[in-house]
Amino acid sequence: MTTALLLSGGVDSAWALHLLCEQGVYPDLFYIKIGDKDNKELTCTAEEDIELCRATARRYALPLEVVDLQKEYWEYVVGYVTEHARRGLTPNPDVMCNKFIKFGCFFDLIGHRYDVVATGHYANVLTDAEGVKWLGTALDPVKDQTDFLAQITYEQLSRLTFPVGPLLKEEVRRRALEARLPSALRKDSQGICFLGQVNYPSFLRRLLGEREGDVIDIESGKSVGKHKGYWFYTIGQRKGLGLGGGPWYVTGKDVEKNIIYVAHGYDCEEQYRSTFVLRDFHFISGDPWEGAPEADVSIKIRHTPEFVRAHLTRRRDGFQIVSEKPLQGVAPGQFCVLYDASHTRCVGSGEISADN
């Protein structure tokens, strides 16, 4: 059985390699390079990544191939981010990076040659009694990354393995330190998918520039400040508004007039929603509810450790979701990820619609 492993330069994929080698599996190693060759801010992290990947590969005497997907990244992922932000929607580049790059272009170019492709994601692959594979949540709820994987296809899932999925992050870090892996002390990336520490507003500024507009208090209807472009803000956002006498929360946008609407106070009702609609839903392994008109589910609308109970109702144009508790910052364009009621299996995801 042939195996490929995607190294990132981080501790998780390095420990995934260690675990495979302990099992007698010696995979071919690949690093996916994106970023922008003309922008030093975006390539410095890639250089460090590659150095750590090479050091890890040498440790296990395995070959490493750098796969340059910069062009594809800017075409598919950056194109998606630009289009969504320009329309006033909230994009999720991490989800689309997995869909189009790590499990899209890589599979098309290289991954299809292998029986198994391993990564350092915190997730699991479950097999039911009928032999159907499902994307399973990780043991570590804080590090669980199934929300970022909820747009992959069944064909991709059926060949994936996640060696660190059954482990806690603290255990991975501890054991990597004991094994003296090159990336054992490296901090987790907080940036945009493979863009390392690039600041998201800076990323958007490069794509769309700036345009000054008014910030309007929805209660008084008066301007309480200025902003530099509606695309920098998402529904529910509190930080980075630059307004005094807070807290202030973004509650809406007028794309045509370049206006940001805000509400004041820690517990203002305008920042919460319990009911919303999902469009263009993507099932990974098929519909577990077999077309039933309603179902009890668990959901996530952002990358957090918590799963929220909800009720799903089918509509002709998608799914209506009613969450058990009000959710802060439900933003059009954002992905809502569906899980079974016990949040054991990730079913798939769809975009939150601007319409109810």
QUIVENGI-V582906 format. One record per residue. N is the residue number from 1. RES is the residue in one letter. PSI is psi in whole degrees, 0 to 359 (* if undefined). OMEGA is omega in radians with two decimals (none if undefined). NEAR is the number of other ideal C-beta (glycine too) atoms within 12 Angstrom. Layout:
N;RES;PSI;OMEGA;NEAR  N;RES;PSI;OMEGA;NEAR
This chain:
1;M;128;-3.11;16  2;T;141;-3.08;18  3;T;136;2.99;31  4;A;149;3.08;41  5;L;132;3.10;47  6;L;111;3.04;46  7;L;143;3.14;47  8;S;345;-2.99;40  9;G;355;3.13;38  10;G;174;-3.06;41  11;V;329;-3.03;38  12;D;312;3.14;43  13;S;329;3.09;45  14;A;319;3.12;47  15;W;328;3.04;44  16;A;319;3.09;45  17;L;315;3.13;50  18;H;316;-3.13;37  19;L;319;3.12;32  20;L;316;-3.14;32  21;C;324;3.07;26  22;E;331;-3.14;15  23;Q;1;-3.12;17  24;G;15;3.10;10  25;V;121;-3.10;25  26;Y;94;-2.98;22  27;P;160;2.89;37  28;D;139;-3.03;29  29;L;141;-3.13;42  30;F;141;3.00;37  31;Y;127;-3.14;42  32;I;119;-3.13;44  33;K;125;3.00;36  34;I;228;-3.10;40  35;G;208;-3.07;39  36;D;115;-3.08;27  37;K;342;-3.12;18  38;D;3;-3.09;11  39;N;110;-3.07;21  40;K;328;-3.13;13  41;E;328;-3.08;22  42;L;348;-3.09;31  43;T;343;-3.09;23  44;C;320;3.13;20  45;T;322;3.12;32  46;A;320;3.12;36  47;E;317;3.10;21  48;E;318;3.09;24  49;D;310;-3.07;37  50;I;320;3.10;31  51;E;315;3.14;22  52;L;322;3.10;33  53;C;318;3.13;39  54;R;320;3.11;25  55;A;321;3.11;26  56;T;317;3.13;41  57;A;319;3.11;32  58;R;323;-3.12;18  59;R;325;-3.10;25  60;Y;9;3.10;30  61;A;45;-3.14;12  62;L;150;3.13;27  63;P;147;3.08;20  64;L;131;3.06;33  65;E;130;3.07;25  66;V;121;-3.11;26  67;V;114;-3.08;32  68;D;109;3.11;26  69;L;31;-3.13;33  70;Q;314;-3.12;27  71;K;315;-3.12;19  72;E;322;3.13;27  73;Y;313;-3.11;37  74;W;331;3.11;31  75;E;311;-3.01;20  76;Y;309;-3.02;28  77;V;310;3.14;40  78;V;325;3.07;36  79;G;318;3.09;20  80;Y;314;-3.14;33  81;V;314;-3.11;35  82;T;314;-3.10;24  83;E;316;-3.14;21  84;H;315;-3.12;32  85;A;321;3.14;35  86;R;329;3.11;23  87;R;1;3.14;21  88;G;11;3.14;32  89;L;166;3.13;29  90;T;107;-3.13;36  91;P;162;3.02;36  92;N;90;-3.09;38  93;P;332;-3.13;38  94;D;318;3.11;33  95;V;314;-3.07;42  96;M;335;3.06;39  97;C;317;3.08;39  98;N;317;-3.09;41  99;K;311;-2.99;33  100;F;330;-3.01;34  101;I;291;-3.03;40  102;K;319;-3.13;47  103;F;11;3.07;40  104;G;277;-3.10;30  105;C;319;-3.14;32  106;F;316;3.12;38  107;F;319;-3.12;32  108;D;321;-3.08;20  109;L;317;-2.96;21  110;I;314;-2.99;27  111;G;330;-3.10;35  112;H;345;3.13;19  113;R;345;-2.99;18  114;Y;149;3.06;26  115;D;324;-3.08;18  116;V;139;3.01;29  117;V;123;-3.12;40  118;A;147;3.04;43  119;T;173;3.12;46  120;G;18;3.13;44  121;H;148;3.02;43  122;Y;94;-3.13;40  123;A;176;3.09;43  124;N;160;3.02;30  125;V;120;-3.12;35  126;L;147;3.10;30  127;T;126;-3.11;17  128;D;183;-3.05;16  129;A;336;3.12;7  130;E;2;-3.14;10  131;G;6;3.12;10  132;V;134;3.12;20  133;K;144;-3.14;27  134;W;150;3.04;34  135;L;115;-3.10;49  136;G;150;3.13;34  137;T;157;-3.11;37  138;A;162;3.07;35  139;L;321;-3.10;23  140;D;107;-3.08;26  141;P;332;3.14;23  142;V;323;-3.08;17  143;K;353;-3.11;33  144;D;129;-3.07;38  145;Q;20;3.14;39  146;T;331;3.11;48  147;D;328;3.11;41  148;F;345;-3.08;35  149;L;5;-2.94;44  150;A;4;3.05;44  151;Q;6;3.12;39  152;I;164;-3.11;44  153;T;166;3.11;27  154;Y;322;3.12;22  155;E;319;3.11;18  156;Q;312;-3.12;32  157;L;321;-3.05;39  158;S;345;3.13;25  159;R;5;-3.10;28  160;L;152;2.97;42  161;T;144;-3.09;36  162;F;88;-3.03;42  163;P;330;-3.10;37  164;V;359;-3.12;40  165;G;324;3.14;35  166;P;9;-3.04;24  167;L;157;2.97;30  168;L;147;-3.11;21  169;K;320;-3.12;28  170;E;328;3.09;16  171;E;319;3.11;21  172;V;313;-3.12;37  173;R;315;-3.11;27  174;R;314;-3.10;17  175;R;328;3.08;25  176;A;324;3.07;33  177;L;316;3.12;20  178;E;325;3.14;13  179;A;356;3.13;23  180;R;47;3.07;16  181;L;146;-3.07;36  182;P;326;-3.08;31  183;S;14;-3.03;38  184;A;326;-3.09;25  185;L;0;-3.08;16  186;R;135;3.13;28  187;K;154;3.08;16  188;D;143;3.11;23  189;S;138;3.10;27  190;Q;10;-3.04;16  191;G;197;-3.12;27  192;I;114;-3.10;33  193;C;253;-3.07;38  194;F;10;-3.10;42  195;L;15;3.00;36  196;G;234;-3.01;32  197;Q;18;3.13;22  198;V;130;3.14;31  199;N;131;-3.05;18  200;Y;315;3.07;30  201;P;323;3.10;25  202;S;322;3.10;21  203;F;313;3.12;31  204;L;323;3.13;31  205;R;321;3.12;19  206;R;325;-3.10;25  207;L;318;-2.96;29  208;L;354;3.13;26  209;G;206;3.14;16  210;E;151;3.04;19  211;R;117;-3.05;21  212;E;140;3.09;17  213;G;176;-3.09;26  214;D;148;2.97;24  215;V;117;-3.02;39  216;I;131;3.02;30  217;D;119;-3.05;29  218;I;337;-3.12;27  219;E;315;-3.10;18  220;S;339;-3.08;13  221;G;9;-3.10;12  222;K;154;3.08;14  223;S;131;3.12;19  224;V;7;3.12;26  225;G;187;3.13;27  226;K;154;3.04;20  227;H;173;-3.03;32  228;K;18;3.11;24  229;G;127;-3.08;26  230;Y;336;-3.09;36  231;W;346;3.12;35  232;F;354;-2.96;34  233;Y;150;3.09;41  234;T;155;-3.14;38  235;I;133;-3.13;35  236;G;351;-3.10;33  237;Q;138;3.11;35  238;R;316;-3.08;25  239;K;152;3.04;18  240;G;13;-3.13;23  241;L;337;3.10;31  242;G;27;-3.12;21  243;L;140;3.12;27  244;G;164;3.05;11  245;G;32;-3.04;13  246;G;186;0.14;22  247;P;150;3.02;21  248;W;144;3.11;34  249;Y;141;3.04;36  250;V;127;-3.14;40  251;T;345;-3.13;35  252;G;170;3.12;31  253;K;149;2.92;37  254;D;102;-3.05;20  255;V;319;-3.10;24  256;E;319;-3.08;10  257;K;359;-3.14;15  258;N;48;-3.13;26  259;I;139;3.00;30  260;I;130;3.09;41  261;Y;136;-3.10;38  262;V;158;3.05;39  263;A;152;-3.05;34  264;H;142;3.04;30  265;G;156;-3.10;20  266;Y;334;-3.00;14  267;D;34;-3.11;13  268;C;137;-3.05;24  269;E;332;-3.03;17  270;E;342;-3.12;25  271;Q;0;-3.08;30  272;Y;146;3.01;24  273;R;147;3.07;31  274;S;339;-3.05;22  275;T;132;3.08;25  276;F;169;-3.05;37  277;V;140;3.06;28  278;L;134;3.10;41  279;R;158;3.05;27  280;D;49;-3.08;19  281;F;138;3.14;31  282;H;115;3.02;31  283;F;132;3.12;30  284;I;309;-3.04;39  285;S;19;-3.10;30  286;G;175;-3.07;21  287;D;109;-3.11;21  288;P;345;-3.13;29  289;W;3;3.02;24  290;E;43;3.05;10  291;G;7;3.11;12  292;A;143;-3.09;15  293;P;336;-3.12;14  294;E;158;3.10;17  295;A;148;2.99;27  296;D;132;-3.04;24  297;V;174;2.91;40  298;S;151;-3.08;33  299;I;161;2.89;44  300;K;138;3.04;39  301;I;358;3.04;41  302;R;172;-3.06;30  303;H;93;3.12;25  304;T;164;3.10;19  305;P;342;-3.00;20  306;E;139;2.96;22  307;F;141;-3.13;32  308;V;131;3.08;31  309;R;144;-3.12;25  310;A;168;3.09;36  311;H;132;-3.11;25  312;L;134;3.01;37  313;T;130;3.14;23  314;R;140;3.01;22  315;R;165;-3.14;21  316;R;330;-3.09;10  317;D;13;3.13;16  318;G;210;3.14;24  319;F;137;2.92;38  320;Q;131;3.14;30  321;I;130;3.01;40  322;V;112;-3.08;28  323;S;152;-3.12;30  324;E;328;3.10;19  325;K;153;3.13;15  326;P;139;-3.12;22  327;L;136;3.13;31  328;Q;132;3.02;31  329;G;47;3.05;29  330;V;113;-2.96;40  331;A;131;3.05;35  332;P;138;-3.11;33  333;G;334;3.11;36  334;Q;147;3.06;35  335;F;135;2.92;44  336;C;125;-3.09;48  337;V;130;-3.14;45  338;L;139;3.06;42  339;Y;164;3.00;36  340;D;171;-3.02;31  341;A;330;3.14;22  342;S;6;-3.06;17  343;H;43;3.04;29  344;T;321;-3.10;25  345;R;135;3.03;35  346;C;120;-3.04;46  347;V;323;-3.09;43  348;G;196;-3.10;40  349;S;160;3.06;40  350;G;164;-3.14;35  351;E;140;3.07;36  352;I;128;-3.10;42  353;S;153;3.05;28  354;A;343;-3.13;23  355;D;144;3.07;15  356;N;*;none;19
